[in-house]
Amino acid sequence: MPEPTMCMQCGKFESDCTCEKYCTICKGQHAVRLCSDGLYYCPECREACDVSVANSRGD
């Protein structure tokens, strides 16, 4: 079973993360989500980089 994904900066799950959330690639802030690599991406960059959204609850 894979480990839950946490923010690379603070080490918390997306729901508990208080970091400033912006896309790692384009620096946009619209609809940014924590992804499987522990970084935040907007929908366009997630699709372009083929990165999946992390489980936000950490289960």
N, C-alpha and C positions, 0 to 999 in steps of 0.2 A: 504494500500500500504506500503511495507516495506521501512524502512529508507535506504538511500544510505550508502554503507560501506566505511569507511575511515580507514587509517592507525592508528593502536593503539598507535604508538609512536609519530607521529607528528599531527595527526588529519586531514590530507589532503587526497584527492582522490589519487588513484594510479598515475594518469597522472601528478599530481602536487607534489607528494611526492619526497623529496630529500634524504630520509634516505638511508643508505646502505642496499641494498636488498639482503637477504639471507634466505634460508629455516629455519623456526623456529625449525624444527626437526633435520635435518641432517647437517645444516649449508652450504649446497651447494648453488651455485649461478647461475646454469644453468636453464634457463626458469622459473625463480621464478616469481610468480604472487601474488597479494593481494587477499585474499580469504574472504568469508563471515563472518569470525570471526575477521577480521581486522589484521590478521597476514599473513606473506608471506610463501608460500610453493612451493617446486619444484613439477613437475608432478608426480613423484613416490610417494612422501609423501601425496600429495593431494588425489591420488587414494587410498592409504593404509588407510588414515584417513577419507575417504569419505567426503571431504570438497570441496565445490564448489567455483569457481572463482567469485570474486565480480565484479559488473558492474564498469568498469574502468572510465566511464564518469560521474558517479554519478547521472544518471537520475533515 
